[in-house]
Amino acid sequence: MVRLVKRCLQTDAQGTVLGYRALIPYARVNRYTRKSPARNAGRGPGLFQDLLDRYPALRDEILDLYLDRKKRIPKERGIKIKYIHQRFIQRCRELGITADMYPFTTMDAGLRSLRRYCKQLEYQYFLEASGRYGRHAQQVAKLVTRSPNVPIVRPFERVQFDGHRLDVAITVRFVTPEGDYITRPLNRIWLLTVCDVATRAILG
């Protein structure tokens, strides 16, 4: 129990407490750190992260492109990973990374690792990354990430789900495929409601 509490109290890359996210089975709460030095033609886990640690400019380039921080993309949708990869390879060459060094020593030139890294960015920078899916998606992301203490003033901003047990005796009569009538008593009746916080209207 103490170990799980410590996991929940750890923070992510943004300094936010992980909370219940740390309890997800097989979830990695600490970033993998490669212990052995990366060889020029080396392969294995941690090489991509090791590359970003040695060349911080690569990390900045990926962040700028994936999150469109410089607002260079006029489209509603974010830039595709394959175009980020093209710029990633170009930047590697500009930094002096030669053909006998990672990522050029892999068959896909680090494309799969880049794709996984961008997926991690989507979780780490949830609000910024939501803009890749359009303005509406970003507006929804802002609503779900803001503080619960902010007053709700519009319908459908937040809903509540609650269950109420009814102390009543109810029987249900139904017909079997053979044409017989059967009556069954129902115990522990629960009424499950979805209520709009702003208007107090029952939505379901």
Rosetta blueprint (number, residue, H / E / L):
1 M L
2 V H
3 R H
4 L H
5 V H
6 K H
7 R H
8 C H
9 L L
10 Q L
11 T E
12 D L
13 A L
14 Q L
15 G L
16 T L
17 V E
18 L L
19 G H
20 Y H
21 R H
22 A H
23 L H
24 I L
25 P L
26 Y L
27 A L
28 R L
29 V L
30 N L
31 R L
32 Y L
33 T L
34 R L
35 K L
36 S L
37 P L
38 A L
39 R L
40 N L
41 A L
42 G L
43 R L
44 G L
45 P L
46 G L
47 L H
48 F H
49 Q H
50 D H
51 L H
52 L H
53 D H
54 R H
55 Y L
56 P H
57 A H
58 L H
59 R H
60 D H
61 E H
62 I H
63 L H
64 D H
65 L H
66 Y H
67 L H
68 D L
69 R L
70 K L
71 K L
72 R L
73 I L
74 P L
75 K L
76 E L
77 R E
78 G L
79 I L
80 K L
81 I H
82 K H
83 Y H
84 I H
85 H H
86 Q H
87 R H
88 F H
89 I H
90 Q H
91 R H
92 C H
93 R H
94 E H
95 L L
96 G L
97 I L
98 T L
99 A L
100 D L
101 M L
102 Y L
103 P L
104 F L
105 T L
106 T L
107 M L
108 D L
109 A L
110 G L
111 L H
112 R H
113 S H
114 L H
115 R H
116 R H
117 Y H
118 C H
119 K H
120 Q H
121 L H
122 E H
123 Y H
124 Q H
125 Y L
126 F H
127 L H
128 E H
129 A H
130 S H
131 G H
132 R H
133 Y E
134 G L
135 R H
136 H H
137 A H
138 Q H
139 Q H
140 V H
141 A H
142 K H
143 L H
144 V H
145 T H
146 R L
147 S L
148 P L
149 N L
150 V L
151 P L
152 I L
153 V L
154 R L
155 P L
156 F L
157 E L
158 R L
159 V E
160 Q E
161 F E
162 D E
163 G E
164 H E
165 R E
166 L E
167 D L
168 V L
169 A L
170 I E
171 T E
172 V E
173 R E
174 F E
175 V E
176 T L
177 P L
178 E L
179 G L
180 D L
181 Y E
182 I E
183 T E
184 R E
185 P E
186 L E
187 N L
188 R L
189 I E
190 W E
191 L E
192 L E
193 T E
194 V E
195 C E
196 D E
197 V L
198 A L
199 T L
200 R L
201 A L
202 I E
203 L L
204 G L
